[in-house]
Amino acid sequence: MTLDRWSDSQRSRRRELLESGSFPLLSAFTDDTAPDLDLLFEYGLARHPD
């Protein structure tokens, strides 16, 4: 199973958890808040000391 397919299969569970009120800070984020993870990785890697 690919990561995208697994993520799609977990969508309803994710929504259920976020709407439960148990994770108020996490539920404040919207879908467009997530950064480009590859760009974030490259940024961190560039600043990691040798």
N, C-alpha and C positions, 0 to 999 in steps of 0.2 A: 504494500500500500504506500502510495506517495504521501509526502507531508501535506500537500494541498488537499488530497482526498481525505486524509485523517482529520485535518482541521475542519473541513466541511462537515464531516460526520459528528464532530464535537460541538458544532455551532449552537444547537439547542441547549446543551448542558452548560455551555459558557454563558449564554443569555440567562439561563435560570439562576446560575450562581451570582452573576452581576446584579440581577434584579432582586435578589434576596435581601440586600442591605447589609450583608456580612462583610462586604469589601467596599466601603464608601470611597476610598481614595482611588482604587482601581476602576470603579465604575464611573468616575468622573472623566476618564479618558474616552475620547471618541475614536472611531476607526481611523480617522485621518491624522490622529496624533502620533501613531507609530512611525518612528524614523526608518529610513532605509538602512536595514541592518548591515548590509555590505559596506555602506559608507561609514557607518558607526564603527565597524570593525577596523576598517582601514585607518580611520582617525586615531583609534586607540593604539593600533599597531605602530603607526608613525611616531607616536610619543613614548613608546615603550623603550626604556634604555637597553642598550646592547650589553 
